[in-house]
Amino acid sequence: MPMFERRAEEPVTTAVDARSRLRRLQAERLDAAEAGLGPNAVYMADLHADIAAARVAYVGLAMTEVASLRAELGGTQVG
């Protein structure tokens, strides 16, 4: 019996995935406004918070991917 159980790997979210999620949420905001849900403050605030979080995730993942690629191509940056 192994000492440690192997866990199934969690799916990796890429910058492309995060960008797609951000665009879907932005489209949802437009659809909600067209459907007359703009005055629904609770729904719109929740959607706004989701969009803000998705934007932060997208930028963070994109920056990480760029830095990783740069390190692979040019070596570790020192200084």
N, C-alpha and C positions, 0 to 999 in steps of 0.2 A: 504494500500500500504506500503510495507516494506521500512524502511529508507535506508537500504543497499541491493543492489542486490547481490545475490550469484553468483559468477563466477564459471564456470566449472574448476575443478582442472587441472593444467597442468600436463602432464605426467612426472613422476619422472625418471630421468636417473640414472641408477645404474652403479657401476664399471664394471659389466659384459657388459652392453650396451656400455660403453665407450671403453672397450677393443675390443669389436666386431667392432666398428667403426674404431679404430686404425688399426686393422688387415685388414679390407677392404681397407683402404687407402694405407697400405703397399703393399697389393696385386695389387692395381691399379698402384702403382709406378712400380712394376715389369712388369705388363702387358704393361704399357706405354713404358718402355725401350725395351721390346721384339718387340713391334709394331713400333719401330723406332722413338719414340717421345722424346728420350733422349736429342737430340740437341735443342728441343723447350724450350728455356730458360724460357719463360713466364709461360708456362704450368707447367714445372717442379718446378719452384720457388713457384708457387701457391700451388702445391701439397705438396711440402716440408713444407710450412707454415701450411697447413691443418694438416699434420702429426704431426708437433711440437705442435700445439694447441690440437690435440686429445690426445697426450701423456701427456700433462699437465693436461688435464681434467681427464684422466684415473687415474693418480697418485693421484690427489687431491681427487677424489671420493673414491678411494681405501683406502687412509689414513683416510678419514672421516668415512668410514664404519668400519674400524678396531677400531678407537677410540670410536665410538658409541657402538660397541659390547663390548669393554673393559669396558666402563662405565656401561653398563647394567650388566655385569657379576661381576665386582669388585667394583662398586661404583665410585663416582667422585674422581679423583686424585687431591690431594691438595699439593702444594709446588713446 
